Amino acid sequence: QVQLVESGGGLVQAGGFLRLSCAAFGSRFTINTMNWYRQAPGKERELVADITCSGYTNYADLVKGRFTISRDNGKNTVVLQMNSLKPEDTGVYYCRAGRSWGPGTQVTVSS
C-alpha cells in the first residue's frame, strides 16, 4: 500500500502563489499517474491536475495557465505550483496515486 504525504498548504492573498508537494512511500516501482484533487467546503472533490510517469499532463479548465504539475520519478514525488491564486481555489488539496490518497493539505486564498 502506497502512503502519500502532502505539504505546502497555507494562507495566501489573492494573486499570490503556493507550492504543494506530495511524496509517495512504499512503492517499489515508479507510479504511473499521480493526481492532485481539491475539495471546497460544501462541494464534491474535483480533479485539479494529473501527470503520467512519461510527463504527460492534464489540467482542469479552471486552473489552466495558472497551475503547473511536475514530478520526480526517481523520488516518486509530485509538485503542484499554483500561481495567480483566487479565493475560489480555497479548499483541501489531496494527492492521489492509484487507489491511495494523502490526508490532504489546506489551501486558503483570501480576497
Biopython code that builds the backbone (N, CA, C, O; Angstrom):
import numpy as np
from Bio.PDB.StructureBuilder import StructureBuilder

atoms = [
    (1, "GLN", "N", (0.847, -1.190, 0.000)),
    (1, "GLN", "CA", (0.000, 0.000, 0.000)),
    (1, "GLN", "C", (0.884, 1.242, 0.000)),
    (1, "GLN", "O", (1.735, 1.411, 0.874)),
    (2, "VAL", "N", (0.676, 2.104, -0.983)),
    (2, "VAL", "CA", (1.450, 3.332, -1.081)),
    (2, "VAL", "C", (0.911, 4.352, -0.084)),
    (2, "VAL", "O", (-0.302, 4.523, 0.040)),
    (3, "GLN", "N", (1.785, 5.008, 0.606)),
    (3, "GLN", "CA", (1.396, 6.093, 1.511)),
    (3, "GLN", "C", (1.825, 7.423, 0.904)),
    (3, "GLN", "O", (2.934, 7.554, 0.385)),
    (4, "LEU", "N", (0.945, 8.391, 0.974)),
    (4, "LEU", "CA", (1.187, 9.712, 0.396)),
    (4, "LEU", "C", (1.160, 10.769, 1.482)),
    (4, "LEU", "O", (0.319, 10.736, 2.380)),
    (5, "VAL", "N", (2.086, 11.702, 1.391)),
    (5, "VAL", "CA", (2.160, 12.784, 2.362)),
    (5, "VAL", "C", (2.268, 14.097, 1.605)),
    (5, "VAL", "O", (3.210, 14.313, 0.842)),
    (6, "GLU", "N", (1.278, 14.984, 1.826)),
    (6, "GLU", "CA", (1.290, 16.292, 1.180)),
    (6, "GLU", "C", (1.892, 17.341, 2.112)),
    (6, "GLU", "O", (1.880, 17.193, 3.334)),
    (7, "SER", "N", (2.416, 18.402, 1.506)),
    (7, "SER", "CA", (2.910, 19.537, 2.277)),
    (7, "SER", "C", (2.825, 20.790, 1.414)),
    (7, "SER", "O", (2.701, 20.711, 0.192)),
    (8, "GLY", "N", (2.893, 21.956, 2.075)),
    (8, "GLY", "CA", (2.964, 23.213, 1.338)),
    (8, "GLY", "C", (1.706, 24.053, 1.342)),
    (8, "GLY", "O", (1.702, 25.150, 0.783)),
    (9, "GLY", "N", (0.639, 23.570, 1.956)),
    (9, "GLY", "CA", (-0.567, 24.381, 2.015)),
    (9, "GLY", "C", (-0.388, 25.569, 2.943)),
    (9, "GLY", "O", (0.627, 25.696, 3.628)),
    (10, "GLY", "N", (-1.404, 26.447, 2.955)),
    (10, "GLY", "CA", (-1.350, 27.596, 3.839)),
    (10, "GLY", "C", (-2.332, 28.670, 3.436)),
    (10, "GLY", "O", (-3.249, 28.444, 2.646)),
    (11, "LEU", "N", (-2.116, 29.854, 4.002)),
    (11, "LEU", "CA", (-2.971, 31.014, 3.732)),
    (11, "LEU", "C", (-2.213, 32.004, 2.867)),
    (11, "LEU", "O", (-1.066, 32.344, 3.156)),
    (12, "VAL", "N", (-2.856, 32.464, 1.807)),
    (12, "VAL", "CA", (-2.214, 33.400, 0.898)),
    (12, "VAL", "C", (-3.266, 34.375, 0.384)),
    (12, "VAL", "O", (-4.450, 34.043, 0.321)),
    (13, "GLN", "N", (-2.838, 35.562, 0.022)),
    (13, "GLN", "CA", (-3.756, 36.547, -0.544)),
    (13, "GLN", "C", (-4.002, 36.262, -2.017)),
    (13, "GLN", "O", (-3.169, 35.653, -2.689)),
    (14, "ALA", "N", (-5.130, 36.696, -2.506)),
    (14, "ALA", "CA", (-5.449, 36.541, -3.920)),
    (14, "ALA", "C", (-4.328, 37.141, -4.766)),
    (14, "ALA", "O", (-3.803, 38.215, -4.471)),
    (15, "GLY", "N", (-3.982, 36.417, -5.819)),
    (15, "GLY", "CA", (-2.876, 36.837, -6.666)),
    (15, "GLY", "C", (-1.551, 36.230, -6.268)),
    (15, "GLY", "O", (-0.578, 36.307, -7.019)),
    (16, "GLY", "N", (-1.503, 35.630, -5.098)),
    (16, "GLY", "CA", (-0.268, 35.028, -4.616)),
    (16, "GLY", "C", (-0.048, 33.629, -5.156)),
    (16, "GLY", "O", (-0.729, 33.184, -6.081)),
    (17, "PHE", "N", (0.920, 32.943, -4.558)),
    (17, "PHE", "CA", (1.261, 31.618, -5.034)),
    (17, "PHE", "C", (1.558, 30.692, -3.866)),
    (17, "PHE", "O", (1.918, 31.121, -2.770)),
    (18, "LEU", "N", (1.393, 29.400, -4.146)),
    (18, "LEU", "CA", (1.769, 28.340, -3.214)),
    (18, "LEU", "C", (2.329, 27.177, -4.007)),
    (18, "LEU", "O", (2.029, 27.004, -5.189)),
    (19, "ARG", "N", (3.145, 26.387, -3.339)),
    (19, "ARG", "CA", (3.732, 25.211, -3.976)),
    (19, "ARG", "C", (3.444, 24.002, -3.105)),
    (19, "ARG", "O", (3.922, 23.913, -1.975)),
    (20, "LEU", "N", (2.665, 23.077, -3.634)),
    (20, "LEU", "CA", (2.317, 21.863, -2.901)),
    (20, "LEU", "C", (3.220, 20.716, -3.352)),
    (20, "LEU", "O", (3.536, 20.579, -4.534)),
    (21, "SER", "N", (3.620, 19.910, -2.398)),
    (21, "SER", "CA", (4.424, 18.734, -2.698)),
    (21, "SER", "C", (3.738, 17.495, -2.154)),
    (21, "SER", "O", (3.008, 17.551, -1.165)),
    (22, "CYS", "N", (3.986, 16.385, -2.812)),
    (22, "CYS", "CA", (3.439, 15.109, -2.369)),
    (22, "CYS", "C", (4.519, 14.055, -2.553)),
    (22, "CYS", "O", (5.064, 13.896, -3.646)),
    (23, "ALA", "N", (4.822, 13.345, -1.492)),
    (23, "ALA", "CA", (5.803, 12.276, -1.548)),
    (23, "ALA", "C", (5.101, 10.943, -1.365)),
    (23, "ALA", "O", (4.248, 10.795, -0.490)),
    (24, "ALA", "N", (5.461, 9.981, -2.191)),
    (24, "ALA", "CA", (4.878, 8.641, -2.121)),
    (24, "ALA", "C", (5.887, 7.684, -1.515)),
    (24, "ALA", "O", (7.045, 7.634, -1.930)),
    (25, "PHE", "N", (5.430, 6.919, -0.522)),
    (25, "PHE", "CA", (6.292, 5.957, 0.155)),
    (25, "PHE", "C", (5.691, 4.558, 0.015)),
    (25, "PHE", "O", (4.473, 4.381, -0.001)),
    (26, "GLY", "N", (6.572, 3.586, -0.084)),
    (26, "GLY", "CA", (6.123, 2.202, -0.062)),
    (26, "GLY", "C", (5.944, 1.567, -1.421)),
    (26, "GLY", "O", (5.500, 0.423, -1.516)),
    (27, "SER", "N", (6.286, 2.295, -2.488)),
    (27, "SER", "CA", (6.147, 1.718, -3.819)),
    (27, "SER", "C", (7.519, 1.307, -4.329)),
    (27, "SER", "O", (8.465, 2.094, -4.302)),
    (28, "ARG", "N", (7.616, 0.078, -4.788)),
    (28, "ARG", "CA", (8.894, -0.393, -5.315)),
    (28, "ARG", "C", (9.079, 0.007, -6.767)),
    (28, "ARG", "O", (10.174, -0.114, -7.316)),
    (29, "PHE", "N", (8.010, 0.481, -7.388)),
    (29, "PHE", "CA", (8.054, 0.823, -8.796)),
    (29, "PHE", "C", (7.649, 2.268, -9.011)),
    (29, "PHE", "O", (7.035, 2.887, -8.141)),
    (30, "THR", "N", (7.991, 2.799, -10.161)),
    (30, "THR", "CA", (7.546, 4.143, -10.495)),
    (30, "THR", "C", (6.028, 4.142, -10.651)),
    (30, "THR", "O", (5.464, 3.316, -11.370)),
    (31, "ILE", "N", (5.395, 5.058, -9.984)),
    (31, "ILE", "CA", (3.935, 5.159, -10.045)),
    (31, "ILE", "C", (3.534, 5.738, -11.382)),
    (31, "ILE", "O", (4.127, 6.716, -11.835)),
    (32, "ASN", "N", (2.533, 5.150, -12.026)),
    (32, "ASN", "CA", (2.148, 5.582, -13.364)),
    (32, "ASN", "C", (1.614, 7.006, -13.362)),
    (32, "ASN", "O", (2.285, 7.915, -13.850)),
    (33, "THR", "N", (0.439, 7.215, -12.831)),
    (33, "THR", "CA", (-0.177, 8.535, -12.842)),
    (33, "THR", "C", (-0.349, 9.046, -11.415)),
    (33, "THR", "O", (-0.797, 8.320, -10.528)),
    (34, "MET", "N", (0.012, 10.292, -11.220)),
    (34, "MET", "CA", (-0.206, 10.932, -9.922)),
    (34, "MET", "C", (-1.110, 12.141, -10.148)),
    (34, "MET", "O", (-0.996, 12.851, -11.148)),
    (35, "ASN", "N", (-2.000, 12.351, -9.201)),
    (35, "ASN", "CA", (-3.034, 13.363, -9.372)),
    (35, "ASN", "C", (-3.083, 14.311, -8.181)),
    (35, "ASN", "O", (-2.678, 13.970, -7.069)),
    (36, "TRP", "N", (-3.586, 15.495, -8.443)),
    (36, "TRP", "CA", (-3.990, 16.431, -7.394)),
    (36, "TRP", "C", (-5.483, 16.675, -7.545)),
    (36, "TRP", "O", (-5.975, 16.969, -8.634)),
    (37, "TYR", "N", (-6.191, 16.546, -6.431)),
    (37, "TYR", "CA", (-7.611, 16.862, -6.355)),
    (37, "TYR", "C", (-7.790, 17.961, -5.317)),
    (37, "TYR", "O", (-6.886, 18.233, -4.527)),
    (38, "ARG", "N", (-8.936, 18.577, -5.322)),
    (38, "ARG", "CA", (-9.273, 19.526, -4.269)),
    (38, "ARG", "C", (-10.754, 19.409, -3.928)),
    (38, "ARG", "O", (-11.576, 18.976, -4.735)),
    (39, "GLN", "N", (-11.054, 19.810, -2.710)),
    (39, "GLN", "CA", (-12.441, 19.807, -2.254)),
    (39, "GLN", "C", (-12.717, 21.092, -1.498)),
    (39, "GLN", "O", (-12.146, 21.345, -0.438)),
    (40, "ALA", "N", (-13.602, 21.896, -2.062)),
    (40, "ALA", "CA", (-14.004, 23.138, -1.417)),
    (40, "ALA", "C", (-15.142, 22.835, -0.436)),
    (40, "ALA", "O", (-15.845, 21.836, -0.587)),
    (41, "PRO", "N", (-15.316, 23.691, 0.558)),
    (41, "PRO", "CA", (-16.399, 23.469, 1.534)),
    (41, "PRO", "C", (-17.749, 23.334, 0.843)),
    (41, "PRO", "O", (-18.133, 24.184, 0.041)),
    (42, "GLY", "N", (-18.462, 22.263, 1.159)),
    (42, "GLY", "CA", (-19.792, 22.067, 0.603)),
    (42, "GLY", "C", (-19.829, 21.567, -0.818)),
    (42, "GLY", "O", (-20.903, 21.451, -1.409)),
    (43, "LYS", "N", (-18.661, 21.265, -1.383)),
    (43, "LYS", "CA", (-18.611, 20.808, -2.767)),
    (43, "LYS", "C", (-17.962, 19.439, -2.853)),
    (43, "LYS", "O", (-17.318, 18.986, -1.906)),
    (44, "GLU", "N", (-18.133, 18.784, -3.989)),
    (44, "GLU", "CA", (-17.524, 17.488, -4.203)),
    (44, "GLU", "C", (-16.046, 17.649, -4.561)),
    (44, "GLU", "O", (-15.607, 18.694, -5.040)),
    (45, "ARG", "N", (-15.308, 16.589, -4.313)),
    (45, "ARG", "CA", (-13.907, 16.587, -4.676)),
    (45, "ARG", "C", (-13.775, 16.612, -6.199)),
    (45, "ARG", "O", (-14.509, 15.922, -6.908)),
    (46, "GLU", "N", (-12.826, 17.422, -6.694)),
    (46, "GLU", "CA", (-12.663, 17.555, -8.134)),
    (46, "GLU", "C", (-11.191, 17.418, -8.522)),
    (46, "GLU", "O", (-10.292, 17.753, -7.751)),
    (47, "LEU", "N", (-10.975, 16.923, -9.723)),
    (47, "LEU", "CA", (-9.616, 16.780, -10.226)),
    (47, "LEU", "C", (-9.043, 18.147, -10.589)),
    (47, "LEU", "O", (-9.698, 18.946, -11.258)),
    (48, "VAL", "N", (-7.826, 18.405, -10.148)),
    (48, "VAL", "CA", (-7.137, 19.649, -10.480)),
    (48, "VAL", "C", (-6.148, 19.416, -11.618)),
    (48, "VAL", "O", (-6.149, 20.145, -12.611)),
    (49, "ALA", "N", (-5.312, 18.405, -11.468)),
    (49, "ALA", "CA", (-4.295, 18.123, -12.485)),
    (49, "ALA", "C", (-3.757, 16.719, -12.270)),
    (49, "ALA", "O", (-3.830, 16.173, -11.169)),
    (50, "ASP", "N", (-3.216, 16.142, -13.336)),
    (50, "ASP", "CA", (-2.531, 14.874, -13.179)),
    (50, "ASP", "C", (-1.364, 14.798, -14.152)),
    (50, "ASP", "O", (-1.283, 15.552, -15.122)),
    (51, "ILE", "N", (-0.471, 13.871, -13.863)),
    (51, "ILE", "CA", (0.731, 13.724, -14.672)),
    (51, "ILE", "C", (1.106, 12.255, -14.713)),
    (51, "ILE", "O", (1.098, 11.575, -13.687)),
    (52, "THR", "N", (1.437, 11.765, -15.908)),
    (52, "THR", "CA", (1.867, 10.376, -16.037)),
    (52, "THR", "C", (3.365, 10.275, -15.793)),
    (52, "THR", "O", (4.058, 11.287, -15.687)),
    (53, "CYS", "N", (3.851, 9.054, -15.706)),
    (53, "CYS", "CA", (5.283, 8.856, -15.467)),
    (53, "CYS", "C", (6.110, 9.313, -16.666)),
    (53, "CYS", "O", (7.308, 9.559, -16.525)),
    (54, "SER", "N", (5.499, 9.429, -17.831)),
    (54, "SER", "CA", (6.218, 9.918, -19.006)),
    (54, "SER", "C", (6.133, 11.429, -19.143)),
    (54, "SER", "O", (6.715, 12.007, -20.060)),
    (55, "GLY", "N", (5.403, 12.075, -18.224)),
    (55, "GLY", "CA", (5.350, 13.529, -18.209)),
    (55, "GLY", "C", (4.145, 14.146, -18.886)),
    (55, "GLY", "O", (4.056, 15.370, -18.989)),
    (56, "TYR", "N", (3.219, 13.329, -19.350)),
    (56, "TYR", "CA", (2.008, 13.886, -19.955)),
    (56, "TYR", "C", (1.133, 14.477, -18.859)),
    (56, "TYR", "O", (0.873, 13.833, -17.843)),
    (57, "THR", "N", (0.676, 15.722, -19.078)),
    (57, "THR", "CA", (-0.089, 16.430, -18.061)),
    (57, "THR", "C", (-1.510, 16.736, -18.528)),
    (57, "THR", "O", (-1.801, 16.806, -19.722)),
    (58, "ASN", "N", (-2.367, 16.910, -17.553)),
    (58, "ASN", "CA", (-3.767, 17.236, -17.813)),
    (58, "ASN", "C", (-4.230, 18.176, -16.710)),
    (58, "ASN", "O", (-3.919, 17.965, -15.538)),
    (59, "TYR", "N", (-4.974, 19.214, -17.083)),
    (59, "TYR", "CA", (-5.418, 20.211, -16.108)),
    (59, "TYR", "C", (-6.922, 20.454, -16.217)),
    (59, "TYR", "O", (-7.504, 20.371, -17.299)),
    (60, "ALA", "N", (-7.525, 20.749, -15.093)),
    (60, "ALA", "CA", (-8.898, 21.228, -15.105)),
    (60, "ALA", "C", (-8.927, 22.605, -15.752)),
    (60, "ALA", "O", (-7.980, 23.380, -15.618)),
    (61, "ASP", "N", (-9.999, 22.905, -16.444)),
    (61, "ASP", "CA", (-10.102, 24.181, -17.152)),
    (61, "ASP", "C", (-9.928, 25.368, -16.207)),
    (61, "ASP", "O", (-9.367, 26.392, -16.598)),
    (62, "LEU", "N", (-10.397, 25.243, -14.979)),
    (62, "LEU", "CA", (-10.360, 26.363, -14.036)),
    (62, "LEU", "C", (-8.947, 26.738, -13.621)),
    (62, "LEU", "O", (-8.727, 27.841, -13.119)),
    (63, "VAL", "N", (-7.981, 25.842, -13.820)),
    (63, "VAL", "CA", (-6.613, 26.137, -13.357)),
    (63, "VAL", "C", (-5.613, 26.238, -14.494)),
    (63, "VAL", "O", (-4.445, 26.551, -14.260)),
    (64, "LYS", "N", (-6.043, 25.981, -15.710)),
    (64, "LYS", "CA", (-5.118, 26.035, -16.845)),
    (64, "LYS", "C", (-4.474, 27.412, -16.953)),
    (64, "LYS", "O", (-5.146, 28.438, -16.843)),
    (65, "GLY", "N", (-3.179, 27.416, -17.167)),
    (65, "GLY", "CA", (-2.452, 28.663, -17.287)),
    (65, "GLY", "C", (-2.003, 29.249, -15.969)),
    (65, "GLY", "O", (-1.200, 30.181, -15.950)),
    (66, "ARG", "N", (-2.511, 28.715, -14.849)),
    (66, "ARG", "CA", (-2.124, 29.216, -13.526)),
    (66, "ARG", "C", (-1.382, 28.167, -12.707)),
    (66, "ARG", "O", (-0.482, 28.501, -11.937)),
    (67, "PHE", "N", (-1.751, 26.921, -12.867)),
    (67, "PHE", "CA", (-1.141, 25.831, -12.100)),
    (67, "PHE", "C", (-0.238, 25.007, -13.009)),
    (67, "PHE", "O", (-0.509, 24.851, -14.200)),
    (68, "THR", "N", (0.835, 24.485, -12.433)),
    (68, "THR", "CA", (1.735, 23.604, -13.161)),
    (68, "THR", "C", (2.043, 22.385, -12.303)),
    (68, "THR", "O", (2.441, 22.513, -11.145)),
    (69, "ILE", "N", (1.856, 21.199, -12.881)),
    (69, "ILE", "CA", (2.172, 19.963, -12.180)),
    (69, "ILE", "C", (3.466, 19.399, -12.735)),
    (69, "ILE", "O", (3.708, 19.440, -13.941)),
    (70, "SER", "N", (4.290, 18.876, -11.850)),
    (70, "SER", "CA", (5.549, 18.264, -12.270)),
    (70, "SER", "C", (5.861, 17.113, -11.316)),
    (70, "SER", "O", (5.236, 16.986, -10.263)),
    (71, "ARG", "N", (6.817, 16.287, -11.683)),
    (71, "ARG", "CA", (7.143, 15.150, -10.824)),
    (71, "ARG", "C", (8.594, 14.753, -10.970)),
    (71, "ARG", "O", (9.257, 15.072, -11.957)),
    (72, "ASP", "N", (9.068, 14.046, -9.957)),
    (72, "ASP", "CA", (10.390, 13.445, -9.950)),
    (72, "ASP", "C", (10.179, 11.942, -9.810)),
    (72, "ASP", "O", (9.876, 11.448, -8.723)),
    (73, "ASN", "N", (10.340, 11.223, -10.910)),
    (73, "ASN", "CA", (10.055, 9.784, -10.883)),
    (73, "ASN", "C", (10.995, 9.026, -9.942)),
    (73, "ASN", "O", (10.589, 8.071, -9.279)),
    (74, "GLY", "N", (12.236, 9.458, -9.895)),
    (74, "GLY", "CA", (13.192, 8.769, -9.048)),
    (74, "GLY", "C", (12.829, 8.834, -7.575)),
    (74, "GLY", "O", (13.141, 7.924, -6.808)),
    (75, "LYS", "N", (12.172, 9.911, -7.187)),
    (75, "LYS", "CA", (11.787, 10.097, -5.794)),
    (75, "LYS", "C", (10.304, 9.856, -5.571)),
    (75, "LYS", "O", (9.829, 9.945, -4.439)),
    (76, "ASN", "N", (9.559, 9.549, -6.639)),
    (76, "ASN", "CA", (8.102, 9.380, -6.536)),
    (76, "ASN", "C", (7.460, 10.560, -5.824)),
    (76, "ASN", "O", (6.684, 10.391, -4.884)),
    (77, "THR", "N", (7.795, 11.750, -6.286)),
    (77, "THR", "CA", (7.192, 12.959, -5.743)),
    (77, "THR", "C", (6.504, 13.735, -6.869)),
    (77, "THR", "O", (6.901, 13.660, -8.032)),
    (78, "VAL", "N", (5.490, 14.461, -6.499)),
    (78, "VAL", "CA", (4.781, 15.306, -7.450)),
    (78, "VAL", "C", (4.578, 16.673, -6.814)),
    (78, "VAL", "O", (4.303, 16.784, -5.619)),
    (79, "VAL", "N", (4.717, 17.706, -7.627)),
    (79, "VAL", "CA", (4.620, 19.081, -7.152)),
    (79, "VAL", "C", (3.525, 19.799, -7.931)),
    (79, "VAL", "O", (3.380, 19.611, -9.139)),
    (80, "LEU", "N", (2.767, 20.614, -7.232)),
    (80, "LEU", "CA", (1.762, 21.468, -7.868)),
    (80, "LEU", "C", (2.126, 22.921, -7.564)),
    (80, "LEU", "O", (1.986, 23.382, -6.431)),
    (81, "GLN", "N", (2.586, 23.623, -8.572)),
    (81, "GLN", "CA", (2.883, 25.048, -8.440)),
    (81, "GLN", "C", (1.621, 25.822, -8.786)),
    (81, "GLN", "O", (1.094, 25.709, -9.893)),
    (82, "MET", "N", (1.144, 26.604, -7.836)),
    (82, "MET", "CA", (-0.112, 27.328, -8.016)),
    (82, "MET", "C", (0.167, 28.826, -8.003)),
    (82, "MET", "O", (0.576, 29.373, -6.979)),
    (83, "ASN", "N", (-0.049, 29.483, -9.123)),
    (83, "ASN", "CA", (0.169, 30.919, -9.254)),
    (83, "ASN", "C", (-1.163, 31.635, -9.475)),
    (83, "ASN", "O", (-2.174, 31.012, -9.799)),
    (84, "SER", "N", (-1.141, 32.931, -9.296)),
    (84, "SER", "CA", (-2.333, 33.756, -9.517)),
    (84, "SER", "C", (-3.549, 33.164, -8.810)),
    (84, "SER", "O", (-4.616, 33.002, -9.403)),
    (85, "LEU", "N", (-3.366, 32.848, -7.548)),
    (85, "LEU", "CA", (-4.427, 32.182, -6.810)),
    (85, "LEU", "C", (-5.640, 33.081, -6.626)),
    (85, "LEU", "O", (-5.531, 34.301, -6.498)),
    (86, "LYS", "N", (-6.801, 32.432, -6.617)),
    (86, "LYS", "CA", (-8.076, 33.133, -6.464)),
    (86, "LYS", "C", (-8.789, 32.579, -5.222)),
    (86, "LYS", "O", (-8.513, 31.454, -4.804)),
    (87, "PRO", "N", (-9.684, 33.342, -4.642)),
    (87, "PRO", "CA", (-10.422, 32.834, -3.477)),
    (87, "PRO", "C", (-11.143, 31.520, -3.781)),
    (87, "PRO", "O", (-11.292, 30.681, -2.893)),
    (88, "GLU", "N", (-11.583, 31.336, -4.999)),
    (88, "GLU", "CA", (-12.280, 30.092, -5.343)),
    (88, "GLU", "C", (-11.347, 28.888, -5.431)),
    (88, "GLU", "O", (-11.812, 27.764, -5.621)),
    (89, "ASP", "N", (-10.049, 29.102, -5.299)),
    (89, "ASP", "CA", (-9.108, 27.985, -5.223)),
    (89, "ASP", "C", (-9.020, 27.411, -3.807)),
    (89, "ASP", "O", (-8.358, 26.398, -3.581)),
    (90, "THR", "N", (-9.678, 28.053, -2.878)),
    (90, "THR", "CA", (-9.652, 27.589, -1.489)),
    (90, "THR", "C", (-10.250, 26.196, -1.363)),
    (90, "THR", "O", (-11.274, 25.884, -1.970)),
    (91, "GLY", "N", (-9.590, 25.367, -0.565)),
    (91, "GLY", "CA", (-10.075, 24.024, -0.328)),
    (91, "GLY", "C", (-8.981, 23.143, 0.238)),
    (91, "GLY", "O", (-7.860, 23.592, 0.477)),
    (92, "VAL", "N", (-9.321, 21.896, 0.448)),
    (92, "VAL", "CA", (-8.335, 20.903, 0.856)),
    (92, "VAL", "C", (-7.832, 20.220, -0.409)),
    (92, "VAL", "O", (-8.613, 19.726, -1.222)),
    (93, "TYR", "N", (-6.524, 20.203, -0.556)),
    (93, "TYR", "CA", (-5.897, 19.615, -1.731)),
    (93, "TYR", "C", (-5.349, 18.237, -1.375)),
    (93, "TYR", "O", (-4.643, 18.066, -0.381)),
    (94, "TYR", "N", (-5.690, 17.264, -2.208)),
    (94, "TYR", "CA", (-5.309, 15.876, -1.964)),
    (94, "TYR", "C", (-4.436, 15.358, -3.098)),
    (94, "TYR", "O", (-4.666, 15.657, -4.270)),
    (95, "CYS", "N", (-3.450, 14.591, -2.730)),
    (95, "CYS", "CA", (-2.619, 13.875, -3.687)),
    (95, "CYS", "C", (-3.175, 12.457, -3.814)),
    (95, "CYS", "O", (-3.618, 11.859, -2.834)),
    (96, "ARG", "N", (-3.143, 11.936, -5.027)),
    (96, "ARG", "CA", (-3.641, 10.580, -5.261)),
    (96, "ARG", "C", (-2.670, 9.842, -6.166)),
    (96, "ARG", "O", (-2.114, 10.408, -7.107)),
    (97, "ALA", "N", (-2.478, 8.561, -5.859)),
    (97, "ALA", "CA", (-1.675, 7.673, -6.697)),
    (97, "ALA", "C", (-2.391, 6.333, -6.711)),
    (97, "ALA", "O", (-2.356, 5.589, -5.732)),
    (98, "GLY", "N", (-3.043, 6.031, -7.830)),
    (98, "GLY", "CA", (-3.822, 4.801, -7.895)),
    (98, "GLY", "C", (-4.974, 4.847, -6.918)),
    (98, "GLY", "O", (-5.807, 5.751, -6.979)),
    (99, "ARG", "N", (-5.031, 3.873, -6.010)),
    (99, "ARG", "CA", (-6.112, 3.831, -5.018)),
    (99, "ARG", "C", (-5.698, 4.480, -3.703)),
    (99, "ARG", "O", (-6.465, 4.464, -2.741)),
    (100, "SER", "N", (-4.513, 5.045, -3.650)),
    (100, "SER", "CA", (-4.025, 5.675, -2.430)),
    (100, "SER", "C", (-4.251, 7.176, -2.463)),
    (100, "SER", "O", (-4.047, 7.833, -3.484)),
    (101, "TRP", "N", (-4.678, 7.702, -1.322)),
    (101, "TRP", "CA", (-4.899, 9.132, -1.159)),
    (101, "TRP", "C", (-4.092, 9.639, 0.026)),
    (101, "TRP", "O", (-3.912, 8.936, 1.021)),
    (102, "GLY", "N", (-3.608, 10.875, -0.097)),
    (102, "GLY", "CA", (-2.991, 11.514, 1.047)),
    (102, "GLY", "C", (-4.062, 12.095, 1.962)),
    (102, "GLY", "O", (-5.237, 12.124, 1.599)),
    (103, "PRO", "N", (-3.668, 12.555, 3.139)),
    (103, "PRO", "CA", (-4.622, 13.110, 4.099)),
    (103, "PRO", "C", (-5.126, 14.491, 3.712)),
    (103, "PRO", "O", (-6.139, 14.947, 4.241)),
    (104, "GLY", "N", (-4.434, 15.166, 2.795)),
    (104, "GLY", "CA", (-4.863, 16.481, 2.351)),
    (104, "GLY", "C", (-4.112, 17.607, 3.031)),
    (104, "GLY", "O", (-3.604, 17.453, 4.141)),
    (105, "THR", "N", (-4.048, 18.737, 2.354)),
    (105, "THR", "CA", (-3.435, 19.945, 2.908)),
    (105, "THR", "C", (-4.336, 21.127, 2.571)),
    (105, "THR", "O", (-4.818, 21.253, 1.445)),
    (106, "GLN", "N", (-4.556, 21.989, 3.554)),
    (106, "GLN", "CA", (-5.495, 23.105, 3.399)),
    (106, "GLN", "C", (-4.843, 24.263, 2.649)),
    (106, "GLN", "O", (-3.723, 24.674, 2.951)),
    (107, "VAL", "N", (-5.570, 24.769, 1.675)),
    (107, "VAL", "CA", (-5.173, 25.978, 0.951)),
    (107, "VAL", "C", (-6.292, 27.002, 1.128)),
    (107, "VAL", "O", (-7.451, 26.735, 0.809)),
    (108, "THR", "N", (-5.931, 28.167, 1.636)),
    (108, "THR", "CA", (-6.910, 29.227, 1.830)),
    (108, "THR", "C", (-6.419, 30.484, 1.128)),
    (108, "THR", "O", (-5.319, 30.969, 1.392)),
    (109, "VAL", "N", (-7.247, 31.004, 0.233)),
    (109, "VAL", "CA", (-6.900, 32.206, -0.514)),
    (109, "VAL", "C", (-7.857, 33.314, -0.091)),
    (109, "VAL", "O", (-9.067, 33.211, -0.293)),
    (110, "SER", "N", (-7.309, 34.368, 0.493)),
    (110, "SER", "CA", (-8.137, 35.470, 0.963)),
    (110, "SER", "C", (-8.268, 36.531, -0.123)),
    (110, "SER", "O", (-7.369, 36.725, -0.941)),
    (111, "SER", "N", (-9.399, 37.205, -0.109)),
    (111, "SER", "CA", (-9.655, 38.233, -1.139)),
    (111, "SER", "C", (-9.156, 39.584, -0.683)),
    (111, "SER", "O", (-9.282, 40.568, -1.412)),
]
sb = StructureBuilder()
sb.init_structure("model")
sb.init_model(0)
sb.init_chain("A")
sb.init_seg("    ")
for serial, (resi, resn, name, xyz) in enumerate(atoms, 1):
    if name == "N":
        sb.init_residue(resn, " ", resi, " ")
    sb.init_atom(name, np.array(xyz, "f"), 0.0, 1.0, " ", f" {name:<3s}", serial, name[0])
structure = sb.get_structure()
